[in-house]
Amino acid sequence: MSRRAFIRNTALCAVAVSAHGFVRFEGDHFTGDCETTSDILGPFYRPGSPVRNSLVIEGEPGTRIELSGMIRHSDCVKPCKNAKIELWHCDGKGVYDNSSDAFRYRGTTYADAQGKYAFQTILPVPYDAGGGLIRPAHFHLMITAEGFVPLVTQLYFSGDTHIQKDAYAANPAAKNRILKTEKRKDGSQKVTYHVSMSRTLQAEPASLERLTGVYVDEKDPAKTVELFSKDHMLWVKNEVFGQHFEFRGNNTFEYPALPPGFHTTLTFDIQQDGSVRMTMDNLDERNIREVTVAIKRPG
């Protein structure tokens, strides 16, 4: 039997690549001497942002700030040249550009031969995320590099009074992502953030293809959810682009970096008729658990 045929006929295969150096993947975050921790992707990610280092929009309110740093291998030393860094954040009014061709306050850059990167933009502001939840000001980052697990994270800023009330920013895993801003003579600010990539369990692309498609709720056929793959990750489509899930083994994917005690998992069961049964298990911050089952039919 060919390798591809074997993958196609098994429930879910994975390639385990062990971490080395001092960085370890602990299931929902990276730890080590040069700790880089992950965070929620959030609902506002958009792929395809323009390649540019400056996100500044003349005439728009906001304090100018430079974000710079280095992308390194998992040994915490070797530069990760050509790593792709995507940055996005809200504007000075707390609003994300989720649809325009301008990709306001969204940009992509690549690390140079020394692993260095830099963006010029404005300092984002806290905003109301609904239900009385005020999210502290933050940058979103997605870093991808050949041979490493894509890293999704958020950066916060010291002195933000909303951090302690935010379950993600107040998580101990985020302590090294609360950055101290440095004021410059011209009134602008600067923050530095270095990233160390890591290797861990990845799902086979052929297996991801097996899981993608439209799933129909077992109890309510009017409810559907669409799954697709990108960057070796499984994504659930939303109104902007999607939310990613990371492989945890045993046919299970998890939404990463939720606060301790909460979880959202997708577990798959391949049926003999070729259909795929997906169980979504969600325990939210209100301690409400919801389990739903959906089916993707063959063909």
Phi, psi and omega in degrees: 000135180290159180301317182294322178294322178298315179297318183297330185260004175252161185294307181197125180252161179211153173251119180265119178244112187288148176286155176226179184071217184254003184261134178231149175261118187263017178104325176221000178198164177266140177228157177154185182296332176242059190306129171232117184254150179271170180207171181299145176289324185083167185274003192247016179291137174228124176284166174080022178293150184299147174284109182196148178265339180252124176254004183295136177244113183301136178090349179272144180290154177140147177278126181290143182212146174253130172252124180214165179170199180230146172254124184238161173291177182288355174276001178072006185233304187296128181292144179261080183292146180069011174300142181267126180241120176252130179238137172209151180197171180282168177273190183291354177249006179083020184249136175265144172273102184259000187213338188284156178290346181284340182049054182301130180057040174222135180198161180233139173220172180233140179293145179278190184297336177266005180081007185278147176217162178199145173230144170250126182203202176243159178286120178292169183240158172297155179211159180281115180269006179100150179067023180081005180272119176258117178277135176294160177301140182200152168263145168257138176227139167233123181242127177234139179210142183302130178089359182233158176288131176304137181250125175247129182208171176229144179246133180246177187230131183299146181091352179286117185290349182271352185298314185293340179263001181257122186298331182276313181291329181276352177299133179307331179295342183266001189301325180275001177253009171263102193265142175274126180276144179248124181278140178254166182298330182276005178094348178280175181233169181215140172227150180238134177217118178263144184239136172243123182280167181214156174253141177203194183296130178232142176282144176298138177305320180296327178289321177299319178301324179296331185268343184284156179134190183261127178253138181251129180303133184296328183263333182227096183300344179284345181262126179227159175219138182250132178248143176215169182244147177198135177055041178063022178234156176265134184238145171255122184294138171231190187288342178261303175207294180172172175238134188266152177235144182252144183289132179243006182089168176054043177061024184238137174240149183228142172288120193282157166064029172287155180300155180307135179097343179252154177200153167223115183235152173240121178240133188246145177226115180279123183271160182296332180277003179095351177285162180238127180258123181246128175252120177257122181244117184233126172240113188262182185291347175270007182064030177260125181255134179228128178240122179234151179237134179225154185238135169252119182280151179293155179087000000 
